[in-house]
Amino acid sequence: MHRNTAYFAKLLDRLKLVSELTWQEMRTTHRESLRCHDHKWHETTEPNGFGLLGQLADCKGWQFELTANQYGRVHGFFLDEVFYVVWLDPDHKLYPARN
């Protein structure tokens, strides 16, 4: 997967923004602009969630967007109010379009 510098610039900008927010702010105050929400694993291409990652299998997955559909999503989990990135999904493939 090849990505251009615009993608990585947007990724770093968004990571900087979310690093300044609390867990609560990501989920409430900035929910609409980040589209931050938990996963419904059964609707994804990874129905076992983080199962392949061993002890992370029981972690509740969350996502937030980089921009409105242009650069995809960042997926991970919260632990002690810190968001840990697990997957970058620039093509928004974890939640495939429904027909």
Biopython code that builds the backbone (N, CA, C, O; Angstrom):
import numpy as np
from Bio.PDB.StructureBuilder import StructureBuilder

atoms = [
    (1, "MET", "N", (0.848, -1.168, 0.000)),
    (1, "MET", "CA", (0.000, 0.000, 0.000)),
    (1, "MET", "C", (0.898, 1.236, 0.000)),
    (1, "MET", "O", (1.701, 1.431, 0.913)),
    (2, "HIS", "N", (0.760, 2.034, -0.989)),
    (2, "HIS", "CA", (1.539, 3.262, -1.119)),
    (2, "HIS", "C", (0.649, 4.453, -0.791)),
    (2, "HIS", "O", (-0.454, 4.573, -1.324)),
    (3, "ARG", "N", (1.114, 5.314, 0.063)),
    (3, "ARG", "CA", (0.365, 6.518, 0.432)),
    (3, "ARG", "C", (1.221, 7.738, 0.144)),
    (3, "ARG", "O", (2.445, 7.699, 0.264)),
    (4, "ASN", "N", (0.566, 8.813, -0.233)),
    (4, "ASN", "CA", (1.294, 10.042, -0.527)),
    (4, "ASN", "C", (1.524, 10.862, 0.738)),
    (4, "ASN", "O", (1.007, 10.543, 1.808)),
    (5, "THR", "N", (2.293, 11.901, 0.593)),
    (5, "THR", "CA", (2.625, 12.733, 1.756)),
    (5, "THR", "C", (1.397, 13.444, 2.322)),
    (5, "THR", "O", (1.358, 13.737, 3.517)),
    (6, "ALA", "N", (0.403, 13.726, 1.494)),
    (6, "ALA", "CA", (-0.814, 14.382, 1.983)),
    (6, "ALA", "C", (-1.518, 13.495, 3.016)),
    (6, "ALA", "O", (-2.028, 13.992, 4.020)),
    (7, "TYR", "N", (-1.542, 12.180, 2.767)),
    (7, "TYR", "CA", (-2.156, 11.258, 3.712)),
    (7, "TYR", "C", (-1.434, 11.307, 5.057)),
    (7, "TYR", "O", (-2.071, 11.436, 6.102)),
    (8, "PHE", "N", (-0.119, 11.207, 5.030)),
    (8, "PHE", "CA", (0.633, 11.182, 6.288)),
    (8, "PHE", "C", (0.593, 12.527, 7.005)),
    (8, "PHE", "O", (0.621, 12.572, 8.235)),
    (9, "ALA", "N", (0.529, 13.603, 6.261)),
    (9, "ALA", "CA", (0.378, 14.924, 6.889)),
    (9, "ALA", "C", (-0.965, 15.014, 7.597)),
    (9, "ALA", "O", (-1.042, 15.512, 8.720)),
    (10, "LYS", "N", (-2.025, 14.537, 6.953)),
    (10, "LYS", "CA", (-3.362, 14.555, 7.565)),
    (10, "LYS", "C", (-3.404, 13.630, 8.780)),
    (10, "LYS", "O", (-4.004, 13.972, 9.799)),
    (11, "LEU", "N", (-2.772, 12.464, 8.676)),
    (11, "LEU", "CA", (-2.716, 11.531, 9.802)),
    (11, "LEU", "C", (-2.029, 12.183, 11.000)),
    (11, "LEU", "O", (-2.547, 12.123, 12.115)),
    (12, "LEU", "N", (-0.888, 12.796, 10.786)),
    (12, "LEU", "CA", (-0.167, 13.442, 11.890)),
    (12, "LEU", "C", (-0.956, 14.608, 12.474)),
    (12, "LEU", "O", (-0.975, 14.796, 13.691)),
    (13, "ASP", "N", (-1.604, 15.387, 11.622)),
    (13, "ASP", "CA", (-2.444, 16.496, 12.116)),
    (13, "ASP", "C", (-3.568, 15.975, 13.008)),
    (13, "ASP", "O", (-3.837, 16.535, 14.070)),
    (14, "ARG", "N", (-4.217, 14.903, 12.569)),
    (14, "ARG", "CA", (-5.339, 14.364, 13.336)),
    (14, "ARG", "C", (-4.845, 13.739, 14.638)),
    (14, "ARG", "O", (-5.485, 13.901, 15.678)),
    (15, "LEU", "N", (-3.728, 13.035, 14.599)),
    (15, "LEU", "CA", (-3.180, 12.454, 15.825)),
    (15, "LEU", "C", (-2.801, 13.540, 16.821)),
    (15, "LEU", "O", (-2.987, 13.370, 18.026)),
    (16, "LYS", "N", (-2.274, 14.646, 16.330)),
    (16, "LYS", "CA", (-1.945, 15.772, 17.209)),
    (16, "LYS", "C", (-3.215, 16.310, 17.864)),
    (16, "LYS", "O", (-3.231, 16.567, 19.067)),
    (17, "LEU", "N", (-4.276, 16.480, 17.079)),
    (17, "LEU", "CA", (-5.534, 16.982, 17.617)),
    (17, "LEU", "C", (-6.092, 16.051, 18.690)),
    (17, "LEU", "O", (-6.453, 16.506, 19.775)),
    (18, "VAL", "N", (-6.167, 14.755, 18.397)),
    (18, "VAL", "CA", (-6.774, 13.842, 19.365)),
    (18, "VAL", "C", (-5.892, 13.661, 20.598)),
    (18, "VAL", "O", (-6.396, 13.330, 21.671)),
    (19, "SER", "N", (-4.593, 13.873, 20.461)),
    (19, "SER", "CA", (-3.717, 13.742, 21.630)),
    (19, "SER", "C", (-3.963, 14.854, 22.645)),
    (19, "SER", "O", (-3.551, 14.744, 23.799)),
    (20, "GLU", "N", (-4.630, 15.918, 22.222)),
    (20, "GLU", "CA", (-4.941, 17.038, 23.108)),
    (20, "GLU", "C", (-6.322, 16.895, 23.759)),
    (20, "GLU", "O", (-6.718, 17.736, 24.566)),
    (21, "LEU", "N", (-7.052, 15.833, 23.408)),
    (21, "LEU", "CA", (-8.401, 15.617, 23.927)),
    (21, "LEU", "C", (-8.403, 14.527, 24.983)),
    (21, "LEU", "O", (-7.560, 13.630, 24.973)),
    (22, "THR", "N", (-9.355, 14.618, 25.888)),
    (22, "THR", "CA", (-9.556, 13.527, 26.830)),
    (22, "THR", "C", (-10.391, 12.449, 26.145)),
    (22, "THR", "O", (-10.974, 12.663, 25.082)),
    (23, "TRP", "N", (-10.426, 11.297, 26.781)),
    (23, "TRP", "CA", (-11.241, 10.189, 26.284)),
    (23, "TRP", "C", (-12.694, 10.629, 26.165)),
    (23, "TRP", "O", (-13.365, 10.334, 25.176)),
    (24, "GLN", "N", (-13.169, 11.336, 27.180)),
    (24, "GLN", "CA", (-14.556, 11.805, 27.188)),
    (24, "GLN", "C", (-14.804, 12.807, 26.058)),
    (24, "GLN", "O", (-15.840, 12.741, 25.397)),
    (25, "GLU", "N", (-13.877, 13.724, 25.831)),
    (25, "GLU", "CA", (-14.049, 14.719, 24.757)),
    (25, "GLU", "C", (-14.089, 14.057, 23.389)),
    (25, "GLU", "O", (-14.880, 14.461, 22.536)),
    (26, "MET", "N", (-13.260, 13.056, 23.163)),
    (26, "MET", "CA", (-13.281, 12.347, 21.880)),
    (26, "MET", "C", (-14.637, 11.716, 21.629)),
    (26, "MET", "O", (-15.141, 11.742, 20.507)),
    (27, "ARG", "N", (-15.224, 11.153, 22.665)),
    (27, "ARG", "CA", (-16.479, 10.422, 22.513)),
    (27, "ARG", "C", (-17.711, 11.299, 22.538)),
    (27, "ARG", "O", (-18.766, 10.883, 22.058)),
    (28, "THR", "N", (-17.610, 12.504, 23.084)),
    (28, "THR", "CA", (-18.808, 13.335, 23.219)),
    (28, "THR", "C", (-18.665, 14.654, 22.474)),
    (28, "THR", "O", (-19.281, 14.841, 21.425)),
    (29, "THR", "N", (-17.872, 15.559, 22.996)),
    (29, "THR", "CA", (-17.762, 16.909, 22.451)),
    (29, "THR", "C", (-17.356, 16.909, 20.975)),
    (29, "THR", "O", (-17.910, 17.660, 20.172)),
    (30, "HIS", "N", (-16.398, 16.073, 20.631)),
    (30, "HIS", "CA", (-15.874, 16.054, 19.262)),
    (30, "HIS", "C", (-16.359, 14.844, 18.467)),
    (30, "HIS", "O", (-15.814, 14.528, 17.410)),
    (31, "ARG", "N", (-17.364, 14.184, 18.972)),
    (31, "ARG", "CA", (-17.848, 12.960, 18.331)),
    (31, "ARG", "C", (-18.221, 13.173, 16.857)),
    (31, "ARG", "O", (-17.844, 12.370, 16.004)),
    (32, "GLU", "N", (-18.938, 14.221, 16.562)),
    (32, "GLU", "CA", (-19.391, 14.448, 15.182)),
    (32, "GLU", "C", (-18.240, 14.791, 14.243)),
    (32, "GLU", "O", (-18.199, 14.292, 13.119)),
    (33, "SER", "N", (-17.314, 15.624, 14.677)),
    (33, "SER", "CA", (-16.206, 16.007, 13.806)),
    (33, "SER", "C", (-15.199, 14.874, 13.634)),
    (33, "SER", "O", (-14.520, 14.802, 12.610)),
    (34, "LEU", "N", (-15.096, 13.991, 14.621)),
    (34, "LEU", "CA", (-14.177, 12.857, 14.537)),
    (34, "LEU", "C", (-14.864, 11.580, 14.084)),
    (34, "LEU", "O", (-14.214, 10.627, 13.656)),
    (35, "ARG", "N", (-16.172, 11.574, 14.182)),
    (35, "ARG", "CA", (-16.956, 10.353, 13.963)),
    (35, "ARG", "C", (-16.392, 9.218, 14.808)),
    (35, "ARG", "O", (-16.238, 8.090, 14.342)),
    (36, "CYS", "N", (-16.091, 9.540, 16.044)),
    (36, "CYS", "CA", (-15.516, 8.580, 16.981)),
    (36, "CYS", "C", (-16.617, 7.708, 17.562)),
    (36, "CYS", "O", (-17.559, 8.208, 18.177)),
    (37, "HIS", "N", (-16.495, 6.407, 17.364)),
    (37, "HIS", "CA", (-17.475, 5.476, 17.927)),
    (37, "HIS", "C", (-16.852, 4.096, 18.077)),
    (37, "HIS", "O", (-15.811, 3.785, 17.499)),
    (38, "ASP", "N", (-17.523, 3.292, 18.869)),
    (38, "ASP", "CA", (-17.034, 1.930, 19.067)),
    (38, "ASP", "C", (-17.421, 1.065, 17.873)),
    (38, "ASP", "O", (-18.284, 1.422, 17.071)),
    (39, "HIS", "N", (-16.760, -0.075, 17.783)),
    (39, "HIS", "CA", (-16.995, -0.996, 16.669)),
    (39, "HIS", "C", (-18.162, -1.923, 16.941)),
    (39, "HIS", "O", (-18.432, -2.310, 18.078)),
    (40, "LYS", "N", (-18.827, -2.257, 15.889)),
    (40, "LYS", "CA", (-19.800, -3.336, 15.877)),
    (40, "LYS", "C", (-19.132, -4.408, 15.019)),
    (40, "LYS", "O", (-19.349, -4.491, 13.810)),
    (41, "TRP", "N", (-18.311, -5.225, 15.682)),
    (41, "TRP", "CA", (-17.428, -6.138, 14.956)),
    (41, "TRP", "C", (-18.169, -7.004, 13.940)),
    (41, "TRP", "O", (-17.621, -7.298, 12.877)),
    (42, "HIS", "N", (-19.384, -7.415, 14.237)),
    (42, "HIS", "CA", (-20.120, -8.277, 13.313)),
    (42, "HIS", "C", (-20.419, -7.587, 11.979)),
    (42, "HIS", "O", (-20.764, -8.259, 11.007)),
    (43, "GLU", "N", (-20.294, -6.271, 11.917)),
    (43, "GLU", "CA", (-20.527, -5.534, 10.668)),
    (43, "GLU", "C", (-19.238, -5.270, 9.893)),
    (43, "GLU", "O", (-19.267, -4.635, 8.838)),
    (44, "THR", "N", (-18.122, -5.749, 10.405)),
    (44, "THR", "CA", (-16.820, -5.458, 9.799)),
    (44, "THR", "C", (-16.239, -6.662, 9.074)),
    (44, "THR", "O", (-16.809, -7.753, 9.090)),
    (45, "THR", "N", (-15.105, -6.445, 8.444)),
    (45, "THR", "CA", (-14.364, -7.529, 7.804)),
    (45, "THR", "C", (-13.548, -8.317, 8.821)),
    (45, "THR", "O", (-12.900, -9.300, 8.463)),
    (46, "GLU", "N", (-13.571, -7.899, 10.078)),
    (46, "GLU", "CA", (-12.847, -8.572, 11.168)),
    (46, "GLU", "C", (-13.817, -8.923, 12.298)),
    (46, "GLU", "O", (-13.757, -8.313, 13.366)),
    (47, "PRO", "N", (-14.708, -9.895, 12.083)),
    (47, "PRO", "CA", (-15.723, -10.197, 13.090)),
    (47, "PRO", "C", (-15.153, -10.660, 14.434)),
    (47, "PRO", "O", (-15.855, -10.627, 15.445)),
    (48, "ASN", "N", (-13.901, -11.085, 14.457)),
    (48, "ASN", "CA", (-13.261, -11.481, 15.715)),
    (48, "ASN", "C", (-12.538, -10.315, 16.365)),
    (48, "ASN", "O", (-11.803, -10.506, 17.334)),
    (49, "GLY", "N", (-12.735, -9.113, 15.848)),
    (49, "GLY", "CA", (-12.128, -7.921, 16.430)),
    (49, "GLY", "C", (-10.622, -7.996, 16.443)),
    (49, "GLY", "O", (-9.995, -8.329, 15.438)),
    (50, "PHE", "N", (-10.047, -7.687, 17.580)),
    (50, "PHE", "CA", (-8.596, -7.726, 17.731)),
    (50, "PHE", "C", (-8.123, -9.118, 18.132)),
    (50, "PHE", "O", (-7.030, -9.261, 18.681)),
    (51, "GLY", "N", (-8.924, -10.143, 17.867)),
    (51, "GLY", "CA", (-8.628, -11.510, 18.280)),
    (51, "GLY", "C", (-7.270, -12.025, 17.876)),
    (51, "GLY", "O", (-6.663, -12.796, 18.619)),
    (52, "LEU", "N", (-6.776, -11.628, 16.730)),
    (52, "LEU", "CA", (-5.461, -12.079, 16.281)),
    (52, "LEU", "C", (-4.327, -11.474, 17.093)),
    (52, "LEU", "O", (-3.173, -11.881, 16.956)),
    (53, "LEU", "N", (-4.651, -10.512, 17.933)),
    (53, "LEU", "CA", (-3.623, -9.836, 18.724)),
    (53, "LEU", "C", (-3.529, -10.384, 20.142)),
    (53, "LEU", "O", (-3.036, -9.703, 21.041)),
    (54, "GLY", "N", (-3.997, -11.606, 20.344)),
    (54, "GLY", "CA", (-3.864, -12.273, 21.630)),
    (54, "GLY", "C", (-4.615, -11.597, 22.748)),
    (54, "GLY", "O", (-5.845, -11.552, 22.733)),
    (55, "GLN", "N", (-3.895, -11.069, 23.721)),
    (55, "GLN", "CA", (-4.519, -10.508, 24.915)),
    (55, "GLN", "C", (-5.373, -9.284, 24.636)),
    (55, "GLN", "O", (-6.116, -8.847, 25.514)),
    (56, "LEU", "N", (-5.289, -8.719, 23.438)),
    (56, "LEU", "CA", (-6.123, -7.570, 23.089)),
    (56, "LEU", "C", (-7.503, -7.991, 22.586)),
    (56, "LEU", "O", (-8.350, -7.143, 22.303)),
    (57, "ALA", "N", (-7.721, -9.273, 22.479)),
    (57, "ALA", "CA", (-8.974, -9.780, 21.923)),
    (57, "ALA", "C", (-10.197, -9.248, 22.650)),
    (57, "ALA", "O", (-11.245, -9.065, 22.032)),
    (58, "ASP", "N", (-10.088, -9.000, 23.936)),
    (58, "ASP", "CA", (-11.244, -8.542, 24.707)),
    (58, "ASP", "C", (-11.388, -7.019, 24.747)),
    (58, "ASP", "O", (-12.342, -6.501, 25.329)),
    (59, "CYS", "N", (-10.453, -6.308, 24.136)),
    (59, "CYS", "CA", (-10.530, -4.839, 24.131)),
    (59, "CYS", "C", (-11.639, -4.381, 23.195)),
    (59, "CYS", "O", (-11.795, -4.900, 22.090)),
    (60, "LYS", "N", (-12.392, -3.416, 23.649)),
    (60, "LYS", "CA", (-13.450, -2.837, 22.816)),
    (60, "LYS", "C", (-12.797, -1.948, 21.764)),
    (60, "LYS", "O", (-12.013, -1.060, 22.099)),
    (61, "GLY", "N", (-13.113, -2.183, 20.509)),
    (61, "GLY", "CA", (-12.535, -1.403, 19.428)),
    (61, "GLY", "C", (-13.247, -0.078, 19.224)),
    (61, "GLY", "O", (-14.464, 0.024, 19.378)),
    (62, "TRP", "N", (-12.470, 0.924, 18.877)),
    (62, "TRP", "CA", (-12.978, 2.265, 18.577)),
    (62, "TRP", "C", (-12.345, 2.752, 17.283)),
    (62, "TRP", "O", (-11.300, 2.258, 16.859)),
    (63, "GLN", "N", (-12.990, 3.722, 16.669)),
    (63, "GLN", "CA", (-12.430, 4.338, 15.474)),
    (63, "GLN", "C", (-12.686, 5.825, 15.481)),
    (63, "GLN", "O", (-13.614, 6.307, 16.130)),
    (64, "PHE", "N", (-11.848, 6.555, 14.745)),
    (64, "PHE", "CA", (-12.122, 7.960, 14.437)),
    (64, "PHE", "C", (-11.623, 8.212, 13.026)),
    (64, "PHE", "O", (-10.745, 7.511, 12.523)),
    (65, "GLU", "N", (-12.199, 9.227, 12.400)),
    (65, "GLU", "CA", (-11.835, 9.503, 11.006)),
    (65, "GLU", "C", (-10.750, 10.562, 10.914)),
    (65, "GLU", "O", (-10.586, 11.400, 11.800)),
    (66, "LEU", "N", (-10.013, 10.495, 9.809)),
    (66, "LEU", "CA", (-9.018, 11.536, 9.548)),
    (66, "LEU", "C", (-9.691, 12.748, 8.935)),
    (66, "LEU", "O", (-9.483, 13.874, 9.388)),
    (67, "THR", "N", (-10.484, 12.528, 7.923)),
    (67, "THR", "CA", (-11.312, 13.572, 7.307)),
    (67, "THR", "C", (-12.582, 12.888, 6.817)),
    (67, "THR", "O", (-12.693, 11.663, 6.859)),
    (68, "ALA", "N", (-13.501, 13.656, 6.372)),
    (68, "ALA", "CA", (-14.777, 13.100, 5.904)),
    (68, "ALA", "C", (-14.563, 12.213, 4.684)),
    (68, "ALA", "O", (-14.634, 12.677, 3.545)),
    (69, "ASN", "N", (-14.305, 10.945, 4.931)),
    (69, "ASN", "CA", (-14.180, 9.884, 3.925)),
    (69, "ASN", "C", (-12.984, 9.963, 2.989)),
    (69, "ASN", "O", (-12.761, 9.021, 2.229)),
    (70, "GLN", "N", (-12.218, 11.018, 3.005)),
    (70, "GLN", "CA", (-11.100, 11.106, 2.069)),
    (70, "GLN", "C", (-9.903, 10.258, 2.484)),
    (70, "GLN", "O", (-9.263, 9.638, 1.634)),
    (71, "TYR", "N", (-9.598, 10.223, 3.759)),
    (71, "TYR", "CA", (-8.385, 9.525, 4.204)),
    (71, "TYR", "C", (-8.664, 8.346, 5.127)),
    (71, "TYR", "O", (-7.743, 7.816, 5.750)),
    (72, "GLY", "N", (-9.892, 7.941, 5.220)),
    (72, "GLY", "CA", (-10.206, 6.746, 5.983)),
    (72, "GLY", "C", (-10.253, 6.948, 7.488)),
    (72, "GLY", "O", (-10.543, 8.038, 7.979)),
    (73, "ARG", "N", (-9.963, 5.881, 8.202)),
    (73, "ARG", "CA", (-10.130, 5.835, 9.647)),
    (73, "ARG", "C", (-8.880, 5.323, 10.349)),
    (73, "ARG", "O", (-7.985, 4.734, 9.744)),
    (74, "VAL", "N", (-8.862, 5.573, 11.645)),
    (74, "VAL", "CA", (-7.840, 5.030, 12.536)),
    (74, "VAL", "C", (-8.587, 4.169, 13.545)),
    (74, "VAL", "O", (-9.565, 4.619, 14.141)),
    (75, "HIS", "N", (-8.133, 2.933, 13.741)),
    (75, "HIS", "CA", (-8.800, 1.988, 14.624)),
    (75, "HIS", "C", (-7.877, 1.615, 15.775)),
    (75, "HIS", "O", (-6.667, 1.475, 15.599)),
    (76, "GLY", "N", (-8.464, 1.458, 16.945)),
    (76, "GLY", "CA", (-7.678, 1.073, 18.104)),
    (76, "GLY", "C", (-8.565, 0.866, 19.307)),
    (76, "GLY", "O", (-9.743, 0.534, 19.172)),
    (77, "PHE", "N", (-7.998, 1.063, 20.486)),
    (77, "PHE", "CA", (-8.732, 0.852, 21.722)),
    (77, "PHE", "C", (-8.260, 1.847, 22.777)),
    (77, "PHE", "O", (-7.164, 2.400, 22.685)),
    (78, "PHE", "N", (-9.099, 2.062, 23.768)),
    (78, "PHE", "CA", (-8.764, 2.914, 24.901)),
    (78, "PHE", "C", (-8.329, 2.037, 26.065)),
    (78, "PHE", "O", (-8.932, 0.999, 26.337)),
    (79, "LEU", "N", (-7.287, 2.464, 26.739)),
    (79, "LEU", "CA", (-6.841, 1.827, 27.968)),
    (79, "LEU", "C", (-6.369, 2.939, 28.891)),
    (79, "LEU", "O", (-5.449, 3.687, 28.558)),
    (80, "ASP", "N", (-7.002, 3.043, 30.047)),
    (80, "ASP", "CA", (-6.681, 4.127, 30.992)),
    (80, "ASP", "C", (-6.729, 5.495, 30.316)),
    (80, "ASP", "O", (-5.848, 6.332, 30.515)),
    (81, "GLU", "N", (-7.766, 5.706, 29.520)),
    (81, "GLU", "CA", (-8.022, 6.972, 28.828)),
    (81, "GLU", "C", (-6.988, 7.335, 27.773)),
    (81, "GLU", "O", (-6.919, 8.487, 27.346)),
    (82, "VAL", "N", (-6.183, 6.364, 27.347)),
    (82, "VAL", "CA", (-5.224, 6.564, 26.261)),
    (82, "VAL", "C", (-5.705, 5.738, 25.079)),
    (82, "VAL", "O", (-6.077, 4.575, 25.237)),
    (83, "PHE", "N", (-5.696, 6.344, 23.882)),
    (83, "PHE", "CA", (-6.093, 5.623, 22.676)),
    (83, "PHE", "C", (-4.848, 5.006, 22.054)),
    (83, "PHE", "O", (-3.878, 5.704, 21.759)),
    (84, "TYR", "N", (-4.886, 3.696, 21.860)),
    (84, "TYR", "CA", (-3.783, 2.970, 21.239)),
    (84, "TYR", "C", (-4.182, 2.598, 19.816)),
    (84, "TYR", "O", (-5.195, 1.931, 19.604)),
    (85, "VAL", "N", (-3.393, 3.024, 18.856)),
    (85, "VAL", "CA", (-3.669, 2.738, 17.453)),
    (85, "VAL", "C", (-3.295, 1.289, 17.154)),
    (85, "VAL", "O", (-2.198, 0.838, 17.483)),
    (86, "VAL", "N", (-4.223, 0.566, 16.525)),
    (86, "VAL", "CA", (-3.966, -0.802, 16.095)),
    (86, "VAL", "C", (-3.874, -0.865, 14.583)),
    (86, "VAL", "O", (-2.942, -1.461, 14.043)),
    (87, "TRP", "N", (-4.840, -0.250, 13.884)),
    (87, "TRP", "CA", (-4.877, -0.301, 12.427)),
    (87, "TRP", "C", (-5.090, 1.086, 11.842)),
    (87, "TRP", "O", (-5.852, 1.893, 12.376)),
    (88, "LEU", "N", (-4.409, 1.346, 10.744)),
    (88, "LEU", "CA", (-4.731, 2.488, 9.890)),
    (88, "LEU", "C", (-5.550, 1.922, 8.747)),
    (88, "LEU", "O", (-5.195, 0.888, 8.180)),
    (89, "ASP", "N", (-6.620, 2.575, 8.409)),
    (89, "ASP", "CA", (-7.544, 2.078, 7.382)),
    (89, "ASP", "C", (-7.828, 3.193, 6.375)),
    (89, "ASP", "O", (-8.943, 3.713, 6.323)),
    (90, "PRO", "N", (-6.818, 3.564, 5.572)),
    (90, "PRO", "CA", (-6.980, 4.704, 4.668)),
    (90, "PRO", "C", (-8.054, 4.511, 3.599)),
    (90, "PRO", "O", (-8.585, 5.490, 3.074)),
    (91, "ASP", "N", (-8.375, 3.270, 3.274)),
    (91, "ASP", "CA", (-9.386, 3.016, 2.247)),
    (91, "ASP", "C", (-10.739, 2.620, 2.834)),
    (91, "ASP", "O", (-11.646, 2.213, 2.109)),
    (92, "HIS", "N", (-10.861, 2.744, 4.158)),
    (92, "HIS", "CA", (-12.117, 2.467, 4.853)),
    (92, "HIS", "C", (-12.632, 1.070, 4.531)),
    (92, "HIS", "O", (-13.804, 0.895, 4.198)),
    (93, "LYS", "N", (-11.749, 0.075, 4.630)),
    (93, "LYS", "CA", (-12.123, -1.300, 4.282)),
    (93, "LYS", "C", (-12.622, -2.122, 5.466)),
    (93, "LYS", "O", (-13.218, -3.180, 5.264)),
    (94, "LEU", "N", (-12.392, -1.665, 6.695)),
    (94, "LEU", "CA", (-12.876, -2.440, 7.832)),
    (94, "LEU", "C", (-14.398, -2.496, 7.835)),
    (94, "LEU", "O", (-14.986, -3.530, 8.153)),
    (95, "TYR", "N", (-15.031, -1.387, 7.481)),
    (95, "TYR", "CA", (-16.483, -1.326, 7.325)),
    (95, "TYR", "C", (-16.770, -1.192, 5.830)),
    (95, "TYR", "O", (-16.869, -0.075, 5.322)),
    (96, "PRO", "N", (-16.902, -2.290, 5.132)),
    (96, "PRO", "CA", (-17.144, -2.196, 3.685)),
    (96, "PRO", "C", (-18.514, -1.589, 3.389)),
    (96, "PRO", "O", (-19.449, -1.705, 4.181)),
    (97, "ALA", "N", (-18.607, -0.948, 2.243)),
    (97, "ALA", "CA", (-19.892, -0.341, 1.844)),
    (97, "ALA", "C", (-20.938, -1.441, 1.698)),
    (97, "ALA", "O", (-20.667, -2.522, 1.174)),
    (98, "ARG", "N", (-22.131, -1.134, 2.175)),
    (98, "ARG", "CA", (-23.232, -2.087, 2.063)),
    (98, "ARG", "C", (-23.991, -1.844, 0.779)),
    (98, "ARG", "O", (-24.211, -0.701, 0.379)),
    (99, "ASN", "N", (-24.383, -2.909, 0.146)),
    (99, "ASN", "CA", (-25.162, -2.786, -1.100)),
    (99, "ASN", "C", (-26.628, -2.809, -0.811)),
    (99, "ASN", "O", (-27.440, -2.718, -1.732)),
]
sb = StructureBuilder()
sb.init_structure("model")
sb.init_model(0)
sb.init_chain("A")
sb.init_seg("    ")
for serial, (resi, resn, name, xyz) in enumerate(atoms, 1):
    if name == "N":
        sb.init_residue(resn, " ", resi, " ")
    sb.init_atom(name, np.array(xyz, "f"), 0.0, 1.0, " ", f" {name:<3s}", serial, name[0])
structure = sb.get_structure()
